[in-house]
Amino acid sequence: MRIAVAGGTGTVGKYVTKAARERGHEVVLLTRSSGVDLVSGAGLDEALGGVEVVIDTSNLNSLSTRRATEFFTTVTRNLLAAEEAAGVRHHVALSIVGIDRAPYGYYAAKLAHERAVEAGAVPWTILRAMQFHEFAVQMLDGLTVAGLHLAPKVRSQPVAAREVGQRLVELAEGAPAGHAPDLAGPRQERLDDMIRRFAEATGVKGPVISISLPNKQFAAMQRGETLPGPDAMLARQTFDEWVAEQASGAVAGAAR
């Protein structure tokens, strides 16, 4: 099957690309490096020739609700218009668990993303996944000030991005399913503890300080309102297993 992956070199997209190729599919990358601009729509019509399924893992890291909403809705409309013209039979989109229970900030933008998919003419599947294990690294990088590592006190049930990518390919191989069961990791964690454990395992210097962030999205996460329900599908790799992999890779890289 010919599968196009929007954001195919990103955190999840690279695992989608790898899993699809390992399962024998032909992969088309919808990225700027491959000549496709998802925001303007340039290159989409040509790239989608012969494509049967599109998996959208595109992302924008922004604290602006307006900017993120504009990005996701624009990209989705461009993709769906080009897919309809090309005869694509299935659109698979990645979203986040609990966004309807905490429709603030970035989560509000992802909810607008889902609504754009639902309103389109191409049959669809949406997979809501929990934060990735990699989220701890992103927070560590983004909230370090003068050698101090600020760590939000929020609750999560993180999942490996690799397993999210594999699940998206499995869904792409099936019929459009609407909202698929949520995907979460095997156990609940606290993000500040995750950041602290990652920093210790990988030799990051400086204290990790637990904080409460003053915005509605993180407040809802801290209260546990965005955790998965009992019907969620649970992935296998724990956060500690993932950290051990990263620490081992860092040591191997330093030895080369």
Residue, then its C-alpha position, 0 to 999 in steps of 0.5 A: m500500500r502507498i502511504a503518505v506521512a505528514g510530518g514523517t520525520g518528526t517525533v512520531g512521524k519517523y516511527v510511522t515511516k519506519a513501521a510502514r516500511e517494515r510492514g512492506h508499504e511504500v512511504v511518501l513523506l509530506t515534508r518541506s524537505s521532500g518539496v511539500d508545504l503543508v501550510s500553503g498546500a504547495g506540492l500536495d497534489e503531486a505527492l498524493g498521486g496513487v496514495e491510498v492512506v494519509i497519516d497526519t503526524s504534523n505538529l507545531n510547537s507554540l504557546s499561542t492557541r490562535r497560532a496553533t489552531e490556525f496551523f492545524t486547521t489549515v494543514t488539515r483542510n489542505l490535506l483533505a482537499a488534496e486527498e479528495a482530489a487524489g482519491v485517497r480512501h482513508h485519513v488517519a490523524l494523531s491527537i491527544v487523550g483528554i483534550d475535550r476535558a481540558p479544551y485550553g491552550y494547545y489542547a484547544a488547537k488539537l480539538a479544532h484539528e479533530r473537528a476539521v478532520e470530522a468535517g472533511a469528506v475523506p473517511w477518517t480515523i483519529l487516534r488520541a495518545m497520551q504524552f510521549h516519553e519524549f515529553a519529559v525531555q522537551m520540558l527539560d529543554g524548554l524549562t531550564v533557567a540559569g541552570l535550574h530545571l523547572a518541572p511541572k507537577v502534572r499527572s500523565q500516563p506516558v507512552a513510547a512514541r515508537e509504539v504510537g507510530q506502530r499503532l497508527v500504521e496498524l490503523a491505516e491498514g484497516a478501515p476508517a474507524g472514527h475515534a479509535p480507542d485511546l492509547a496510553g502507556p502501562r503506568q501513571e507517572r508524575l511529569d516532574d518525577m519523569i524529568r528528574r529521573f531522566a536528568e539523573a540517568t543521562g547526567v544532566k547537571g543542576p537541580v530539578i524543581s517541581i512547580s505548578l504552572p499557572n495555566k488551565q491546561f496544566a492545572a487540568m493535567q495536574r488534577g488528573e482530568t486528562l488521564p486515559g479511561p478504562d477502555a484505553m489500549l495500553a502500550r508496553q514500554t514503561f518510562d523507566e525502560w525508555v530512559a534506560e534506552q536513552a542513557s545506554g545510547a548516550v553512553a555508547g555515543a560518548a564512547r565512539 
